[in-house]
Amino acid sequence: ILCNIVKEANIPEIAGSTPTVVSTTPIYVNFGPADAGLESWNNANTQNTGSRYDMLTDSTGTATTVSIEFTVGFTHAATNGSSSSVWNMNDAISKSNFSSNEADPVLTISGLNPTASYTFQTFGSRSGDGNRETTYTYVGENSGSATINAASNTSEIATVTGITPTPQGTVVLTISKSANNTAGFSYINAMRIVASEGTSQPEVPEGVI
């Protein structure tokens, strides 16, 4: 019965598969062990390889087809970031983070609209001195990257615009330590995803989620 409901509503049976439509409303994701406590934010609270978060909601609480999977996970989870009001986030979001001092973490973002162009913005923060520069590289049909210093960061955002997903609707994010990084860790606290093109997300029928 559930499969029939999904088919009739034109929603992918497997969350994260290629959608025909996508919301242009921003999607916000909180990364780290602390829960955001806000309905307008999604929570990714487990940093291990294979962790997956399906049918992310946009900032209005509407479910989308977008999913995030940790293809390569993080080594650490902590609440040692700096307070920030970027995107109206609270301390639970700005201080909560995932970090890695080993292999570069890789996140696969799927369920995107292959015909749309996306802007990906990433916030990383860890209270403390030193150079903690982190580079966020997004790869779909094209690619782009941006670098910020996460050390006691309260306002810097890594913004990458004009990224087109693959025909399968995926974009891969690699989080790496820049050549200037002396701390040996890369960080992610929060992410904003928004499509500059595309149509509205179809309504998710009651009982699907």
N, C-alpha and C positions, 0 to 999 in steps of 0.2 A: 504493500500500500504506500509506504513512504517513497519508494522508487518512482511510483506512478505520480505522486504529488510533485516530486522534484522534476520529472520530465514535463509535466503539464505547465509548470511555472518557468520552464526554460532555465533551470539552475543546474550546473554541472553535478552529476551524481557523485563524483569524487571531488571534494573541496580542493581548490587549487588547480583544477584542470582549466583549459582555455575557455574563457567566458565570451559571450557575444556582446555583452554590454558591461560597463563598469561605471561606478560612481566617480564624479569629478570632485566630490567633497573630500577634504583631507582625511587621511588615516594616520592616527598617532599610536606609536608603540612604545611602551615602557619596558626597558631591559634591566634586569637585576632581580635580587631576591625579594625586594619590597613591592607590595601591591600598590598601584597608583591610587586606588580608592576613588576614581572618577569614571563615570559611565562613558565619557567621551574618549577614554584611553583604553587600549588593549594592553594586556600584561604578558610578557614573556619572562617567566620566572625561573626557568631551568636552563642551565647553560651547556648541558651535555650534547655531544654529537648525536644527531638523530632526533633531538627535540623538535617538535613541529606544532605550529599554531595555525589552525584553519579558520576560514570564514571570518577574518578580521572585520570588526565593525568600523564604520566611518565616525566622524566626530558627532554625528547626530544620533548614533546608536544603531544605524541601519547596517545589517549584515552585508558583506561583500563576498566575492569569490576569491579574494586575495589571501594567500597563505605565506608563512615564513617557516623554512626548515633550516636547522643548523647542520649544514653538511659537514663542517668542521667546527667543533664546539670551542668553548673558552675554558681556561684553566682556573679562573677565580670568579667568585661572585661576592660583592661587598656593598656596603652603604657608606662609602667614604668619599663621595663626590661633594662638590660645593653647591650651596643654595643658588638657585637660578629661577627667574620668572619667565624665561623664554617659552613661548607658546602657552603662557599661563600655567606652566607646570608647577606642581607643589614640591616640597622637599623630598617627599617619598620618591618622586620621579627623578629629580635632579641629583639626588645623592646616591641612588641605587644604580649599580653598574655591573657589567661583565667585563673582564679583562683577560689578557693572555700574555704569557711570557714564553710561549713555545711556538708551535705552528700557527700561522696566520688563520684566524677564524674565517669561515666562509658561510654566508647565509644565502640560500636560494629563495628568491621571492617569486611566487608563481600565482597563477590566476589573474594575471594582468591582461589588459586588452592589447593585442598585438598591433592594432592600428593607432593606438594612442601614443602620445609623447609624455613622459613623466619627469617630474622634479623630485629628487630624493634629497632630504636634508637630515643630517645626523649631528647629534649633540653628544659629546664625550667629556667627562669631568672626573678628576681625582684630586682631592685636596692634597697639597704638598708642593714642594719645590722641584727643580730639575726640569729637564726637557722630556715631555711625554707626548711628543708629536705622533699623531695617528692619522694614517691616510686611508680614506674610504674610496674604493674603486668599484664602480658599477659597470657591469658588462651585460649587454643584451645584443641587439643587432649592431649597436655602436657602443662606445664606452666613454667614461669620464671619471675623473677623480678629484678629490679635494682633501686638504690637510689642515688640521687644527692642533693646537697644543692643549692637551687635556689637563695640564697641571693647573689646579685651582681655577679652572675655566668656569665662568659664569655667564658668558654671552656669545662666545664664538660658535658659529654653526658651519659645518661643512656642507656646502650646497652644490649639487650636481644637477644640471638641467638638460633637457632635450634627449633623454634616454628612451630609446624605442625597444620594447621587449622582443624576444625571439618570436617566430611564428607560433611557438607553443605557449607564449605568454609568460616567459620567465626572464628575470634579470638576476644576475649573481653578484653579490656584494662580498668583496674581500677586504678585511680589516687588518692593516699592516702597520708595523712600526716604521716611521720614516728614518732616513739616514741620519737625521739630527737627534733622534731619540736616544737619550742616555739612561733612561729609567728601565728600559727593557720590557715595557708593557704597552699594549694597545688597549683602547677603551671604547665602549659604547654604553650610553645611558638612555638615549631616546632617539626616535626616528619619526620623520614626517614624510608621507607619501602623497603626492597629488598628481592627477592627470590633467593635462592642459587641453586634451581632446577626449571625445568619447561621449557615450550616452548614459542616462541614469540607470542605476542598478535596479533590476526587477525586485519586486517585493518578495520576501521570503515567507512562504506560507507557515501558519502556526503548526508547530510540531516538528519542523525540520531541525531546529536548534533549541 
